Amino acid sequence: MRLKTELASSPRSPRVASLSGQRKNQVTQNRLVRSLSLSYFVLALAATGCQKKPTAAAGPKMQGLPVQIATVTMAPVEQSNDYVATIKSRRSATMQPQVSGSLTEIYVHSGDHVKAGEPLIEIDPRQQKAQVASLRATERQKKALYDYDTIELGRQRKLYQAGVTSRDAYDQAQQAFKNAKADYEAAVESRKTQEQLLAYYTVRAPFDGVVGDIPVHVGDYVTSSTVLTTVDENKDLEAYIYIPTERASQVRSGLGVDLTDNSGKLLEKTQVYFVSPQVDSTLQGILAKAPVHSGAEILRNAQIVKARVIWSTKPMAVVPVLAVIRQGEQSFVFVMQQQNGMAMAHRVPVVLGETVGNNYSIVSGLSAGEQVIVTGTQFLLDGMPVIPIGGGTANSKQ
């Protein structure tokens, strides 16, 4: 009896305690597995949209990716090429002296607005003034002799008519008068020539405009090849466009031209009004000119801009930019088509043309009326089922 009591009151052996713990862990693991399996089952039902059990004949139905579609339409697209154009003023002058000498005065500064005839720069005129003064004195001398011979001719004419003097004396008086007249006229023209040359010692503005850079200084010796400054009038501007000779048969007056800056912003729409009959031997291009009416705040003389020459306009298929996918040099779109009652995405290579707003024009690869996918294209594969949302139904295309 004492032995049974001791056995009953003694603690469980380690082996018994270990078996009991293993049973509890096994039960816990089984419950966890059942819970996870139920969760996966619920998630699977949610993923499949809790569809009804398909029949053996129908088979399992594939689910599509929801996408937005757009119908390919036709739109007028400009056929054009971009070239570099230089803005030039029809009234732009490079001021160079017509005489040589040292600069004594510069009357203007770079950027000044000047009127026609306003003095800009003066070259030392002292030597030329002395020459003009000498010629004026010679002119007065010739004038005095001319006046005397005029009076003498009148006197000899009266004497000859009265029979007092001979014909020879009268002829000599006539000859002296003619010589004096010619000498006097020559002196007058010589004086005028030198006075005109004296005017060249003051360089004046040829027209109203803006003074450019003045690279010379007072005291510099200048010649006829020295550039003194420039005067530009930012009116009557022209765009000089050199078009490759390959386009010689297409370039003509009346072609539309869009002038844009480097960022593509439209500056002005104009038209070609002059086409050179010759090819520039240096650039191997044909010069075309287009008038520019923008003010000085937009375009200036010698400014470089882009010129888009529009050859023609024709209807082309267009698609949204978002529908086009580029891989290297290849471009393609996903077209939605119906196959066996299900909408499928099919990859179609395309050749892109000009951009029209937010659309690409398509040179080849698509036709009007087809439906392209514009969203989720990064997740699509060729032949993948899709569900159109927010668009029309796909065209049937077998």
VEXPA-107851 format. One line per field, with one value per residue: residue number from 1; residue in three letters; x, y, z of N, C-alpha, C in turn. Coordinates in steps of 0.001 Angstrom, whole numbers, plus 500000, padded with zeros to 6 digits. Example, Ala and Ser with C-alpha at 12.3 -4.5 7.8 and 13.67 -1.06 7.14 Angstrom:
2
num (1	2)
residuo (ala	ser)
nxx (513190	512850)
nyy (494310	497750)
nzz (507800	507080)
caxx (512300	513670)
cayy (495500	498940)
cazz (507800	507140)
cxx (513200	512900)
cyy (496700	500030)
czz (507800	507870)
***
This chain:
398
num (1	2	3	4	5	6	7	8	9	10	11	12	13	14	15	16	17	18	19	20	21	22	23	24	25	26	27	28	29	30	31	32	33	34	35	36	37	38	39	40	41	42	43	44	45	46	47	48	49	50	51	52	53	54	55	56	57	58	59	60	61	62	63	64	65	66	67	68	69	70	71	72	73	74	75	76	77	78	79	80	81	82	83	84	85	86	87	88	89	90	91	92	93	94	95	96	97	98	99	100	101	102	103	104	105	106	107	108	109	110	111	112	113	114	115	116	117	118	119	120	121	122	123	124	125	126	127	128	129	130	131	132	133	134	135	136	137	138	139	140	141	142	143	144	145	146	147	148	149	150	151	152	153	154	155	156	157	158	159	160	161	162	163	164	165	166	167	168	169	170	171	172	173	174	175	176	177	178	179	180	181	182	183	184	185	186	187	188	189	190	191	192	193	194	195	196	197	198	199	200	201	202	203	204	205	206	207	208	209	210	211	212	213	214	215	216	217	218	219	220	221	222	223	224	225	226	227	228	229	230	231	232	233	234	235	236	237	238	239	240	241	242	243	244	245	246	247	248	249	250	251	252	253	254	255	256	257	258	259	260	261	262	263	264	265	266	267	268	269	270	271	272	273	274	275	276	277	278	279	280	281	282	283	284	285	286	287	288	289	290	291	292	293	294	295	296	297	298	299	300	301	302	303	304	305	306	307	308	309	310	311	312	313	314	315	316	317	318	319	320	321	322	323	324	325	326	327	328	329	330	331	332	333	334	335	336	337	338	339	340	341	342	343	344	345	346	347	348	349	350	351	352	353	354	355	356	357	358	359	360	361	362	363	364	365	366	367	368	369	370	371	372	373	374	375	376	377	378	379	380	381	382	383	384	385	386	387	388	389	390	391	392	393	394	395	396	397	398)
residuo (met	arg	leu	lys	thr	glu	leu	ala	ser	ser	pro	arg	ser	pro	arg	val	ala	ser	leu	ser	gly	gln	arg	lys	asn	gln	val	thr	gln	asn	arg	leu	val	arg	ser	leu	ser	leu	ser	tyr	phe	val	leu	ala	leu	ala	ala	thr	gly	cys	gln	lys	lys	pro	thr	ala	ala	ala	gly	pro	lys	met	gln	gly	leu	pro	val	gln	ile	ala	thr	val	thr	met	ala	pro	val	glu	gln	ser	asn	asp	tyr	val	ala	thr	ile	lys	ser	arg	arg	ser	ala	thr	met	gln	pro	gln	val	ser	gly	ser	leu	thr	glu	ile	tyr	val	his	ser	gly	asp	his	val	lys	ala	gly	glu	pro	leu	ile	glu	ile	asp	pro	arg	gln	gln	lys	ala	gln	val	ala	ser	leu	arg	ala	thr	glu	arg	gln	lys	lys	ala	leu	tyr	asp	tyr	asp	thr	ile	glu	leu	gly	arg	gln	arg	lys	leu	tyr	gln	ala	gly	val	thr	ser	arg	asp	ala	tyr	asp	gln	ala	gln	gln	ala	phe	lys	asn	ala	lys	ala	asp	tyr	glu	ala	ala	val	glu	ser	arg	lys	thr	gln	glu	gln	leu	leu	ala	tyr	tyr	thr	val	arg	ala	pro	phe	asp	gly	val	val	gly	asp	ile	pro	val	his	val	gly	asp	tyr	val	thr	ser	ser	thr	val	leu	thr	thr	val	asp	glu	asn	lys	asp	leu	glu	ala	tyr	ile	tyr	ile	pro	thr	glu	arg	ala	ser	gln	val	arg	ser	gly	leu	gly	val	asp	leu	thr	asp	asn	ser	gly	lys	leu	leu	glu	lys	thr	gln	val	tyr	phe	val	ser	pro	gln	val	asp	ser	thr	leu	gln	gly	ile	leu	ala	lys	ala	pro	val	his	ser	gly	ala	glu	ile	leu	arg	asn	ala	gln	ile	val	lys	ala	arg	val	ile	trp	ser	thr	lys	pro	met	ala	val	val	pro	val	leu	ala	val	ile	arg	gln	gly	glu	gln	ser	phe	val	phe	val	met	gln	gln	gln	asn	gly	met	ala	met	ala	his	arg	val	pro	val	val	leu	gly	glu	thr	val	gly	asn	asn	tyr	ser	ile	val	ser	gly	leu	ser	ala	gly	glu	gln	val	ile	val	thr	gly	thr	gln	phe	leu	leu	asp	gly	met	pro	val	ile	pro	ile	gly	gly	gly	thr	ala	asn	ser	lys	gln)
nxx (500834	501840	503805	502280	501120	503313	504073	501892	501988	504355	506169	505469	507217	510041	509732	507018	506067	507246	505971	503401	503741	504477	502122	500453	501781	501493	498751	498378	499808	498301	495900	496817	497581	495082	493836	495422	495000	492279	492349	493868	492039	489889	491121	491661	489081	488277	490053	489250	486778	484648	483360	480938	480941	482537	481298	482108	482354	482727	485119	487811	487562	489476	490791	490780	492947	491979	491624	491934	490662	491160	489835	491200	491557	491174	493095	494031	497382	500404	502952	506218	509513	512274	514457	517424	517250	518221	517724	517484	517932	516528	517452	520249	523378	526898	529241	531868	534785	535226	537484	540904	542522	543020	540952	539026	536765	534038	530713	528544	527160	527295	524245	522713	519901	519581	519014	518425	521205	522432	525461	528033	530772	533910	536588	539901	539786	541446	543530	542120	540310	542044	542805	540369	540009	542147	541348	539061	540113	541521	539349	538119	540057	540014	537451	537602	539262	537649	535437	536680	537468	534970	533939	535842	535414	532902	533568	535392	533702	531961	533808	534726	532395	532042	534067	536531	538470	540271	539176	540689	541530	539107	538482	540509	539768	537376	538408	539953	537957	536476	538407	538841	536317	536084	538199	537303	534897	535994	537453	535379	534082	536136	536467	533956	534158	536187	534997	532879	534374	535411	533133	532997	534640	533193	531327	528111	524775	523058	520335	517385	517994	519604	522621	525356	528004	531011	534052	536339	538540	539055	541694	542630	544006	542387	541277	539791	539010	538450	536210	533869	531404	528031	524766	521522	518223	515464	513304	511332	512243	513716	513585	516194	516457	518056	517544	517926	519270	517972	515319	514650	512721	510404	510410	509035	507480	505127	504957	504157	505646	506783	508127	510149	511430	514324	513156	510880	508715	506239	506974	506276	504069	504597	505269	507016	508442	510374	512563	515744	517248	519589	521975	523547	526955	528633	527100	525562	522799	519473	518515	515854	513519	511578	509186	509342	507441	507460	508157	511044	511259	510904	512237	515466	517966	520240	519674	519393	517062	514587	513145	510248	509369	506486	505400	503087	499657	497952	495378	495829	496135	495786	496963	496727	499505	500152	499552	501602	504483	507933	510773	514002	514744	512331	508809	505617	502139	499397	496721	493275	491396	488697	488435	487092	484942	486181	488024	491181	494638	496795	499985	501219	503450	504377	504897	505950	504813	504593	504001	500827	499491	498586	498868	500182	500943	500377	502303	502343	500869	498522	494959	492146	489554	490332	491009	492998	495011	495425	496154	497938	499772	502347	502095	501130	501028	501582	498640	497293	494431	492041	490054	487938	487498	485793	485663	484840	483436	485422	486486	485492	487846	489182)
nyy (498787	501243	501435	501761	504182	505920	505640	506752	509396	510302	512336	512596	510540	511569	510686	510250	512892	514032	512725	513647	516424	516305	515376	517610	519585	518462	518576	521339	522051	520737	522129	524627	524110	523402	525883	527564	526310	526764	529534	529910	528707	530483	532787	531866	531530	534211	535245	533976	535034	533806	531938	529833	526305	524947	523136	519869	519858	522547	523433	525079	528617	531361	534299	537833	540764	543878	546591	549760	550941	552321	553627	553410	556189	558394	561203	564510	564828	566546	566413	566774	568309	569054	571816	573878	577332	580682	583851	586838	590302	592476	594974	595503	596564	596517	598560	600078	602057	604410	605707	606166	606551	608026	607392	609908	610509	608912	608728	607291	604517	600942	599353	601610	603406	604758	607382	607733	609013	610030	610915	608542	607706	609414	610096	611338	614405	616488	616736	616273	618387	620515	619970	620360	623095	624144	623469	624965	627517	627398	627073	629570	631144	630184	630945	633707	634159	633067	634792	637141	636439	636093	638656	639804	638406	639386	642029	641835	640753	642876	644739	643366	643170	645816	646266	646948	645237	642267	639120	637069	637969	638012	635269	634244	635328	633975	631374	631571	632163	629740	627947	628994	628670	625843	625183	626345	624916	622346	622793	623266	620746	619171	620258	619582	616811	616321	617452	615665	613418	614328	614196	611497	611096	611291	608872	607809	606802	604579	604126	604070	602379	599920	600211	598029	595972	597776	597508	599091	601810	605187	606803	604583	603381	603164	601403	600858	598249	597797	596891	598865	599045	597796	598317	597549	596947	595723	594905	593864	591189	588049	584519	582430	579495	576529	574036	570582	569261	566994	567475	569125	568999	569394	571713	574938	578129	579282	577113	575989	577115	576479	578229	577494	577454	576075	574421	573576	575285	577084	579833	581406	581240	580942	581435	580114	582391	582907	581140	580097	580073	578735	576336	576329	576145	575603	574641	572823	573070	574383	577672	578957	581475	582934	585262	587069	588221	588714	590660	592476	591539	588850	587615	588088	589707	587524	585394	581923	579493	576825	575471	574178	572732	572332	569964	568701	567773	564996	562486	560264	557264	557546	557131	557100	558400	556901	554346	553320	551343	551234	549445	549413	550134	549392	549782	549143	548205	547086	545384	544927	542034	539843	536498	533370	534238	535708	538543	539355	540297	541381	541695	544163	545223	548570	551412	554533	557903	561454	563375	564242	566427	564789	562365	559695	559541	556897	555244	552703	549509	549678	550104	552271	552132	549867	548655	549767	549081	551097	551245	549611	548307	547493	545151	543307	540445	538851	537539	537422	537305	539975	542471	544818	548138	551188	551877	551244	548291	545571	545165	542481	540277	537889)
nzz (500000	500791	498867	496457	496973	496979	494364	493098	493942	492958	490484	486774	484449	482393	479696	479356	479628	477370	475189	475513	474925	472208	471040	471455	469881	467341	466976	466947	464611	462643	462790	461938	459265	458190	458442	456763	454303	453947	453704	451322	449599	449704	448655	446093	445126	445102	443201	440880	440533	441756	440064	438480	438578	435854	433058	431857	429100	428359	429577	431453	431862	430622	432166	431402	430987	432190	429990	428323	425224	421922	418926	415700	413711	410824	409893	408776	407874	407938	405528	405957	406342	408464	408647	409033	409552	408793	410100	408404	407797	405390	405429	406469	407344	406976	408238	406673	406129	403434	402990	404077	407260	410569	413403	414850	416296	417926	417762	418720	420647	421126	420438	420341	419035	415902	413501	409959	408233	410476	412167	412802	413151	412973	410779	410715	409155	408309	406380	404042	404110	403695	401089	399750	400256	398770	396183	395964	395898	393487	391823	392085	390887	388256	387650	387649	385412	383485	383582	382694	380062	378988	378918	377238	374866	374096	373631	371460	369568	368986	367962	365744	364219	363711	362000	362875	363993	362997	361557	362608	365141	366421	366358	367995	370440	370860	371115	373464	375287	375289	376280	378860	379950	379948	381666	384023	384516	384867	387196	388974	389034	390008	392543	393645	393635	395522	397731	398082	398693	401075	402635	403132	405259	407509	408874	408324	409384	407263	407237	409352	412372	414520	416254	416007	417348	418131	417144	416948	418033	419202	417582	416247	413166	410154	407232	403982	404255	406879	409438	410874	412324	412654	411278	411884	410898	412364	410683	407877	407732	406719	406267	405625	403986	403292	401089	400483	397397	396577	396889	394859	392837	394212	395732	395790	395208	397611	399321	402587	405653	408867	411452	414173	417570	419346	421202	420014	420003	418315	416327	414116	411318	407900	404352	401522	399288	397473	395370	394705	391475	391184	392449	395567	395615	397740	399948	398656	398305	397784	397830	399614	400359	402946	404061	407161	409802	412477	415393	416767	419326	419238	417003	415598	413544	411938	413590	414450	413606	413555	410651	409402	406547	404730	402648	401653	402458	403687	404269	406993	408994	412507	415870	419481	421363	423637	422917	421457	421426	421821	420865	420647	417343	416409	416270	417697	418144	420227	419029	419481	419016	418140	419028	418905	420423	422392	423528	422335	422592	420118	418875	416717	414297	413393	411235	412007	411457	411191	414203	415475	417345	420253	419095	417045	413623	411309	409073	407903	408671	410190	409883	409324	411729	413125	416461	419026	421897	424720	427377	430016	428408	428982	430326	428602	426444	423291	421982	424362	426519	426907	428584	427448	428566	429073	426376	422908	421361	420154	416770	414660	413528	411715)
caxx (500000	502768	504487	501361	500938	504505	504061	500858	502353	505611	505944	505555	508564	510346	509238	505586	505895	507650	504914	502266	504066	504452	500734	499930	502366	500901	497398	498505	500224	497166	494969	497411	497495	493695	493534	496063	494319	491032	492675	494208	490828	489122	491818	491462	487720	488237	490789	488469	485496	483582	482596	480262	481736	482329	480954	483231	482471	483184	486489	488050	487539	490595	490441	491532	493424	491158	492372	491185	490929	490870	489621	492082	490816	491931	493236	494977	498734	501334	504185	507156	510891	512832	515744	517933	517033	518875	516929	518279	517186	516791	518113	521326	524575	528193	529819	533292	535119	535601	538781	541834	542897	542899	539662	539099	535545	532992	529555	527478	527537	526618	522861	521976	518990	520002	518201	519149	522050	523060	526890	528428	532215	534622	537997	540619	539525	542183	544226	541127	539782	543036	542711	539159	540261	543011	540559	538138	540899	541743	538066	537910	540991	539473	536224	537992	539730	536468	534665	537416	537378	533589	533831	536702	534767	531852	534182	535950	532600	531494	534841	534760	531192	532218	535157	537730	539454	540221	538510	541635	541466	537819	538572	541360	538964	536455	539158	540335	536747	536152	539402	538586	535081	536374	539032	536459	534002	536811	537781	534160	533858	537202	536124	532824	534634	536925	534033	532196	535330	535480	531959	533229	535397	532180	530522	526748	523830	522372	518891	517053	518325	520296	524071	525898	529282	531982	535336	537457	538673	539607	543132	542940	544122	541464	541294	538497	538682	538196	534802	533679	530247	526902	523467	520484	516826	514723	512076	511520	513101	513517	514190	516983	516384	518744	516867	518774	518955	517063	513958	514591	511483	509254	510454	508368	506868	503819	505020	504043	506838	506598	509375	510096	512698	514951	512260	509718	507649	505955	507224	505503	503727	504854	505297	508141	508080	511478	513394	516882	517380	520889	522336	524713	528028	529256	526187	524828	521388	518727	518081	514449	513288	510215	509108	509127	506776	507569	508916	512391	511221	510834	513285	516452	518853	521285	519243	519224	515821	514222	512099	509570	508788	505342	505304	501695	498827	497120	494784	496563	495659	496451	496697	497287	500915	500254	499348	502797	505588	509177	511840	515064	514263	511027	507628	504460	500970	498562	495394	492315	490633	487827	488738	486285	484111	486982	488884	492590	495593	497753	501050	501302	504497	503908	505873	505420	505029	504649	503099	499694	499015	498946	498750	501161	500422	500883	502605	501896	500671	497175	493915	491092	488530	490896	491002	494289	495002	496177	496571	498411	500528	503581	501797	500512	501767	500870	497650	496778	493047	491848	488675	487876	486731	485817	485796	483894	483708	486442	486023	485747	488905	489634)
cayy (500000	502377	501518	502326	505620	506644	505705	507703	510765	510709	513050	511783	510325	512464	510145	510515	514337	514323	512253	514570	517672	516040	515334	518978	520267	517891	519126	522747	522098	520334	523260	525683	523671	523542	527323	528075	525744	527496	530885	529792	528406	531733	533649	531316	531877	535642	535478	533469	535716	532925	531452	528550	525165	524748	521779	519138	520194	523929	523585	526277	529887	532229	535670	538829	541970	545050	547601	550762	550845	553500	553261	554075	557121	559094	562637	565143	564871	567300	565756	567883	568080	570135	572335	575025	578592	581875	585074	587953	591529	593057	596245	595254	597105	596472	599872	600129	603389	604523	606396	605724	607579	607737	607753	611041	610635	607890	609464	606400	603324	599720	599253	602867	603547	605922	607770	607785	610191	610427	610564	607439	607730	610391	609856	612618	614994	617738	616751	616388	619749	621377	619726	621021	624543	624456	623370	626106	628675	627204	627319	631018	631653	629833	631731	635074	634144	632799	636037	638110	636006	636302	640081	640057	637870	640319	643229	641491	640549	644199	645337	642665	643542	647205	646272	647526	644162	641204	637850	636273	638421	637555	633822	634022	635651	632854	630210	631843	632025	628327	627338	629462	628021	624432	625122	626665	623783	621259	623134	623063	619308	618669	620670	618770	615452	616296	617691	614390	612567	614829	613709	610113	611054	611124	607693	608082	605680	604568	604075	603935	601041	599737	600069	596785	596057	598730	596918	600031	602816	606468	606700	603472	603689	602285	601417	600495	596867	597740	596901	599835	598610	597384	598944	596587	597313	594469	594931	593206	590032	586894	583255	581800	578053	575782	572752	569664	569159	565866	568006	570189	568918	569687	573049	575928	579236	578969	576043	576456	577006	576750	578577	577099	577561	574780	573594	573200	576270	577747	581268	582067	580499	581767	580693	580367	583320	582980	579944	580430	579224	578088	575538	576838	575174	575265	573848	571890	573237	575397	578721	579371	582569	583115	586502	586958	589449	588847	591815	592260	590844	587405	587212	589122	589457	586500	584354	580589	578846	575646	575712	572971	572955	571433	569623	568405	567265	563887	561748	559083	556670	558085	556429	557827	558156	555873	553018	552906	550815	551228	548549	549689	550871	548851	550278	548280	548447	545917	545511	544005	541275	538815	535122	532403	534940	536326	539624	538998	541333	540908	542672	544503	546213	549729	552430	555812	559116	562680	563490	565147	566640	563681	561142	559353	559086	555566	555099	551362	548573	549777	550661	552965	551271	548903	549121	549559	549131	552277	551138	548289	547657	546901	543834	542479	539521	538549	536501	537445	537788	541279	542898	546249	549016	552596	552043	550509	546865	545278	544690	541080	540137	536506)
cazz (500000	500859	497572	495475	497265	496519	492899	492657	494271	492277	489196	485566	483912	481247	478423	479284	479368	475979	474298	475633	474202	470772	470597	471390	468717	466128	466857	466550	463205	461808	462747	461103	457870	457749	458328	455558	453131	453785	453217	449896	448853	449609	447707	444740	444713	444796	441954	439747	440492	442291	438924	438640	438169	434433	432638	431290	427680	428182	430044	432270	431117	430958	432544	430651	431654	431828	429237	427569	423806	421090	417529	414743	412854	409787	410153	407845	408423	407096	405113	406095	406742	409259	408218	409797	408838	409344	409943	407894	407511	404078	405685	407426	406706	407651	407986	406410	405600	402028	402977	405119	408217	411998	413980	415777	417096	417832	418276	419193	421406	420681	420888	420146	417903	415130	412354	408695	408086	411738	412169	413686	413411	412151	410483	410666	407833	408132	405096	402978	404147	403041	399653	399274	400275	397628	394959	395921	395444	392055	391162	392020	389880	386936	387457	387289	384038	382657	383503	381837	378667	378549	378566	376084	373665	373730	373061	370163	368642	368561	367115	364457	363472	363266	361020	363480	364179	361993	361914	363384	366529	366979	366578	369174	371627	371052	371624	374854	376099	375445	377170	380217	380412	380233	382879	385175	384767	385408	388588	389774	389234	390873	393910	394094	393901	396775	398800	398301	399399	402448	403360	403522	406510	408551	408550	408750	409319	405968	407463	410767	412843	415788	416084	416537	418052	417590	417558	416791	419085	418772	417358	415343	411743	409450	405775	403417	404636	408325	409846	411961	413112	411817	411545	411515	411096	412551	409899	406584	407943	405858	406694	404572	404175	402247	400922	399711	395972	396358	396897	393843	392071	395073	396303	394951	395939	398177	400322	403965	406497	410295	412134	415574	418292	419595	422022	419213	420111	417048	416342	413059	410108	406732	403098	400626	398222	396518	395236	393860	390284	391213	393624	396274	395420	399022	400778	397804	398625	397038	398745	399609	401303	403436	404834	408606	410249	413926	415827	417289	420616	418980	416073	415303	412422	412101	414532	413885	414031	412783	409654	408936	405221	404564	401232	401310	403546	403229	405378	407449	410245	413692	417123	420619	421660	424669	422343	420721	422227	421056	421293	419693	416184	416032	416968	417486	418983	420481	418439	420079	418040	418694	418638	419652	421384	423452	423064	422462	422217	419122	418635	415294	413991	412639	410825	412485	410681	411981	415342	415299	418703	421133	418315	416024	412340	410977	407650	407513	409770	410731	409038	410053	412282	414063	417848	419666	423366	425139	428778	430428	427332	429501	430887	427588	425597	422056	422161	425726	426580	427535	428810	427122	429458	428691	424942	422094	421195	419159	415472	414406	412541	411776)
cxx (500858	503467	503584	501181	502119	504535	503046	501273	503625	505296	506084	507003	508809	509781	507765	505322	506229	506576	503720	502516	504027	503037	500160	500479	501748	499516	497445	498875	499077	496158	495497	497318	496086	493323	494148	495392	493012	491282	493021	492984	489988	489775	491644	490079	487622	488926	490009	487091	484341	482700	481957	481142	481474	481997	482158	483440	483075	484636	486663	488132	488653	490084	491334	491963	492547	492021	491405	491611	490600	490764	490548	491228	491756	491952	494206	496340	499645	502575	505260	508555	511385	514216	516155	517769	517752	518004	517855	517371	517546	517435	519098	522633	525790	528934	531340	533629	535470	536919	539634	542172	542720	541544	539851	537869	534634	531761	528499	528075	526774	525217	522056	521056	519337	519032	519063	519920	522740	524534	527198	529884	532854	536084	538663	540494	540431	542897	543257	540507	540749	542988	541493	539355	541131	542221	539549	538874	541179	540476	537804	538828	540475	538213	536568	538456	538566	535616	535354	537274	535954	533399	534643	536080	533668	532427	534725	534842	532104	532508	534883	533549	531293	533338	536433	538813	539234	539444	539410	541590	540177	537836	539437	540600	537965	537174	539547	539122	536393	537124	539142	537328	535330	537208	538195	535527	534772	537157	536571	533943	534925	536927	534973	533258	535338	536012	533237	533100	535478	534309	532153	534009	534463	531271	529141	525866	523095	520855	518647	517359	519027	521776	524523	527197	530209	533363	536519	537429	539232	541127	543528	543049	543282	541643	539918	538089	538365	536699	534658	532549	529189	525671	522411	519116	516017	513325	512384	512488	512739	514177	514889	517043	517085	518186	517735	518305	518034	515600	513750	513276	510258	509239	509890	507830	505481	503832	504924	505313	506449	507957	509229	511445	513228	514074	511020	508566	507479	506148	506387	505230	503914	504864	506543	507682	509202	512245	514515	516949	518690	521059	523580	525818	528685	528382	525461	523336	520781	518200	516612	514276	511815	510165	508786	508576	506842	508452	510269	512395	511177	511999	514193	517303	519966	520909	519023	517954	515633	513065	511534	508856	507716	505138	503856	500971	497945	496552	495593	495925	496466	496031	497255	498740	501076	500109	500611	503882	506811	510154	512961	514545	512881	509924	506465	503344	500290	497161	494467	491467	489795	488207	487957	485480	484870	487878	490331	493444	496613	498739	501227	502428	503918	505097	505275	505743	505153	503705	502027	499073	499529	498859	499962	500414	501111	501069	502116	501744	499272	496229	492874	490042	489060	490966	492312	494143	495915	496611	497037	499244	501812	503364	501302	501523	500929	499935	497039	495334	492958	490362	488598	487006	486850	485992	484758	484263	484687	485806	486363	486750	489486	491014)
cyy (501247	502576	502127	503813	506427	506768	506736	509131	511238	511410	512120	511670	511260	511960	510421	511989	514702	513890	513197	515868	517479	515995	516750	519727	519773	518447	520576	522879	521720	521460	524383	525339	523834	525015	527921	527565	526454	528896	530852	529523	529654	532682	533167	531632	533356	535939	535040	534088	534843	532405	530109	527445	524898	523305	521137	519515	521574	524093	524857	527524	530807	533637	536644	539999	543145	546122	548593	550693	552154	553036	554074	554921	557719	560588	563220	565314	565588	566463	566834	567379	569299	570510	573475	576274	579725	583086	586206	589134	592030	594432	596040	595643	596918	597746	599750	601476	603319	605267	605832	606883	607119	608189	608885	611142	609432	608476	608559	605266	602122	599656	600519	602772	604848	606154	607786	609097	610640	610011	609481	607566	608758	610004	611213	613249	616173	617805	616935	617783	620722	621198	620416	622539	624960	624430	624498	627360	628583	627482	628819	631652	631389	630642	633162	635142	633916	634060	637056	637742	636152	637754	640395	639533	638819	641571	642961	641253	641904	644873	644687	643044	644988	647331	646827	646468	643089	639983	636998	636686	637959	636040	633496	634318	634523	631639	630406	631697	630560	627620	627722	628811	626564	624295	625377	625491	622587	621526	622923	621586	618691	619040	619844	617344	615371	616619	616418	613421	613017	614340	612269	609996	611033	609977	607892	606840	605705	604561	603992	602509	601064	599501	598765	597006	597040	598246	597872	601058	604100	606334	605558	603968	602677	602456	600984	599065	596718	597790	597825	599413	598088	598185	597991	597173	596019	594561	594268	592037	588912	585679	582641	580299	577382	574365	571839	569528	567979	566318	569062	570175	569302	571114	574050	577046	578818	577847	576643	576198	577360	577018	578279	577345	576156	573859	573146	574172	577006	579250	581999	581079	581429	580874	581059	581316	583487	581674	580272	579512	578451	577292	576146	575793	574748	574323	572772	571880	574344	576419	579034	580439	582627	584390	586228	588284	589644	590035	591438	591526	589331	586940	588404	588715	588484	585414	583034	579971	577578	575992	574372	573298	571893	571186	569403	567959	566153	563140	560488	558556	557240	557275	557259	557447	557017	554469	552462	552477	550749	550251	548668	550562	550408	549463	549329	548699	547105	546209	544488	543363	540227	537444	534173	533073	535626	537400	539275	540175	540739	542033	542880	545522	547350	550604	553786	556940	560315	562591	564529	565358	565537	562335	560958	559044	557767	555481	553756	550507	548570	550363	551344	551957	550208	549519	548737	549734	550261	552227	549717	547585	547010	545511	542857	541587	539242	537362	536434	537942	539109	541534	544390	546998	550433	552818	551236	549039	546653	544826	543219	540949	538744	536395)
czz (500000	499530	496514	495681	496792	495024	492400	492887	493553	490951	488014	485082	482737	479952	478247	478971	477919	475006	474330	474867	472702	470250	470459	470172	467420	465889	466378	465085	462280	461672	461837	459625	457341	457548	457065	454299	452866	453224	451733	449054	448639	448595	446276	444223	444319	443468	440736	439667	440939	441158	439255	438113	436694	434139	431986	429836	427478	428577	430845	431402	431598	431272	431795	431517	431236	431154	428609	426104	423121	419652	416629	413797	411810	410105	409131	408507	407432	406807	405051	406415	407505	408745	409149	408941	409569	409056	409499	407594	406115	404211	406827	406751	407593	407265	407876	405786	404123	401855	404106	406031	409646	412509	414978	416669	416838	418523	418928	420018	420848	421277	420728	418930	417187	413977	411102	408582	409356	411746	413209	414122	412483	412028	410281	409276	407493	406788	403940	402952	403482	401529	399063	399234	399102	396335	394857	395452	393949	391266	391037	390971	388466	386631	387036	385843	383072	382508	382597	380369	378130	378110	377311	374797	373204	373092	371654	369131	368111	367623	365746	363612	362954	362247	361568	363605	363123	362521	362794	364855	367209	367273	367794	370471	371926	371644	373090	375782	376341	376386	378628	380799	380792	381500	384123	385512	385357	386874	389491	390064	390138	392325	394457	394447	395249	397970	399118	399052	400850	403280	403827	404830	407721	408125	409153	408602	407986	406083	408960	411220	414178	415514	416734	417294	417339	418015	417486	417918	418486	418690	416449	413915	410981	407952	405275	403759	406120	408600	411045	412893	412136	412215	411011	411800	411175	411942	408562	406713	406974	406491	405493	404872	403000	402210	400070	398269	395672	396300	395819	393076	392887	395591	395302	395835	396421	399179	401728	404752	407925	410915	413612	416226	418583	420431	421260	419287	418785	417199	415300	411932	408918	405493	402302	399522	397196	396561	394267	392642	390239	392500	394255	396214	396721	399831	399990	398174	397790	398043	398523	400681	401675	404263	406295	409094	411756	414270	416397	418613	420445	418122	415776	414104	412818	413109	413790	414470	413211	411844	409199	407624	404991	403073	400811	402565	402998	404431	405694	408721	411408	414912	418261	420865	422669	424099	421704	421701	421322	421687	420264	418574	415737	416884	416690	418427	419232	419955	419091	418979	418762	418128	419536	420754	422497	422825	423357	422003	421262	418819	417138	415102	413135	412271	411154	411516	411606	413183	415037	416675	419622	420417	417411	414730	411986	409467	407137	408759	410334	409688	409907	410510	413218	415452	418509	421175	423809	426598	429054	429385	427839	430087	429827	426883	424360	422282	423541	425728	427335	427695	428520	428113	428923	427214	424208	422018	420081	417859	415317	413284	412661	411157)
***
